[in-house]
Amino acid sequence: MAVVTQAIEIVENNPTLKQRVIGALKSGGTEAFKEAINHPVANVLVAAFQGFTEP
């Protein structure tokens, strides 16, 4: 969870990176994003990032 928390903080503090994450989730879908990350915490991280795409 520490890795996920740190990753979320990094993305939230970098507007350009945040927009890239949102764009990747919208265009490629969550499964493609999980494969691109290719890390054991991908499921948790993607679930957290999906919150960025909700209004």
Short mmCIF file of the C-alpha atoms (twelve columns), coordinates in Angstrom:
data_MODEL
# 
_entry.id   MODEL 
# 
loop_
_atom_site.group_PDB 
_atom_site.id 
_atom_site.type_symbol 
_atom_site.label_atom_id 
_atom_site.label_alt_id 
_atom_site.label_comp_id 
_atom_site.label_asym_id 
_atom_site.label_seq_id 
_atom_site.Cartn_x 
_atom_site.Cartn_y 
_atom_site.Cartn_z 
_atom_site.pdbx_PDB_model_num 
ATOM 1  C CA . MET A 1  0.000   0.000  0.000   1 
ATOM 2  C CA . ALA A 2  2.915   2.354  0.575   1 
ATOM 3  C CA . VAL A 3  3.857   2.085  -3.105  1 
ATOM 4  C CA . VAL A 4  0.286   2.851  -4.165  1 
ATOM 5  C CA . THR A 5  0.044   5.821  -1.803  1 
ATOM 6  C CA . GLN A 6  3.310   7.252  -3.051  1 
ATOM 7  C CA . ALA A 7  2.336   6.747  -6.698  1 
ATOM 8  C CA . ILE A 8  -0.989  8.503  -6.159  1 
ATOM 9  C CA . GLU A 9  0.735   11.438 -4.459  1 
ATOM 10 C CA . ILE A 10 3.214   11.756 -7.323  1 
ATOM 11 C CA . VAL A 11 0.456   11.730 -9.933  1 
ATOM 12 C CA . GLU A 12 -1.757  14.150 -8.010  1 
ATOM 13 C CA . ASN A 13 1.122   16.609 -7.637  1 
ATOM 14 C CA . ASN A 14 2.001   16.521 -11.336 1 
ATOM 15 C CA . PRO A 15 -0.906  17.859 -13.432 1 
ATOM 16 C CA . THR A 16 0.687   16.786 -16.717 1 
ATOM 17 C CA . LEU A 17 1.206   13.230 -15.498 1 
ATOM 18 C CA . LYS A 18 -2.312  13.163 -14.075 1 
ATOM 19 C CA . GLN A 19 -3.764  14.126 -17.462 1 
ATOM 20 C CA . ARG A 20 -1.665  11.435 -19.142 1 
ATOM 21 C CA . VAL A 21 -2.945  8.817  -16.686 1 
ATOM 22 C CA . ILE A 22 -6.541  9.922  -17.262 1 
ATOM 23 C CA . GLY A 23 -6.015  9.852  -21.028 1 
ATOM 24 C CA . ALA A 24 -4.491  6.382  -20.888 1 
ATOM 25 C CA . LEU A 25 -7.369  5.062  -18.799 1 
ATOM 26 C CA . LYS A 26 -9.960  6.564  -21.121 1 
ATOM 27 C CA . SER A 27 -8.374  5.523  -24.397 1 
ATOM 28 C CA . GLY A 28 -6.931  2.136  -23.555 1 
ATOM 29 C CA . GLY A 29 -9.155  0.987  -20.750 1 
ATOM 30 C CA . THR A 30 -8.156  -0.318 -17.380 1 
ATOM 31 C CA . GLU A 31 -6.923  -3.732 -18.509 1 
ATOM 32 C CA . ALA A 32 -4.483  -2.217 -20.994 1 
ATOM 33 C CA . PHE A 33 -3.282  0.222  -18.348 1 
ATOM 34 C CA . LYS A 34 -2.700  -2.642 -15.885 1 
ATOM 35 C CA . GLU A 35 -0.637  -4.477 -18.493 1 
ATOM 36 C CA . ALA A 36 1.351   -1.335 -19.254 1 
ATOM 37 C CA . ILE A 37 2.205   -0.908 -15.571 1 
ATOM 38 C CA . ASN A 38 3.056   -4.625 -15.258 1 
ATOM 39 C CA . HIS A 39 3.428   -4.567 -11.477 1 
ATOM 40 C CA . PRO A 40 1.744   -6.620 -8.725  1 
ATOM 41 C CA . VAL A 41 0.059   -3.531 -7.253  1 
ATOM 42 C CA . ALA A 42 -1.454  -2.549 -10.596 1 
ATOM 43 C CA . ASN A 43 -5.006  -3.565 -9.632  1 
ATOM 44 C CA . VAL A 44 -5.018  -1.348 -6.549  1 
ATOM 45 C CA . LEU A 45 -3.295  1.500  -8.358  1 
ATOM 46 C CA . VAL A 46 -5.670  1.419  -11.315 1 
ATOM 47 C CA . ALA A 47 -8.660  1.389  -8.983  1 
ATOM 48 C CA . ALA A 48 -7.292  4.498  -7.293  1 
ATOM 49 C CA . PHE A 49 -6.564  6.185  -10.623 1 
ATOM 50 C CA . GLN A 50 -10.087 5.491  -11.815 1 
ATOM 51 C CA . GLY A 51 -11.189 8.000  -9.198  1 
ATOM 52 C CA . PHE A 52 -9.399  10.652 -11.282 1 
ATOM 53 C CA . THR A 53 -11.740 10.019 -14.202 1 
ATOM 54 C CA . GLU A 54 -14.910 10.454 -12.175 1 
ATOM 55 C CA . PRO A 55 -16.365 13.962 -11.973 1 
# 
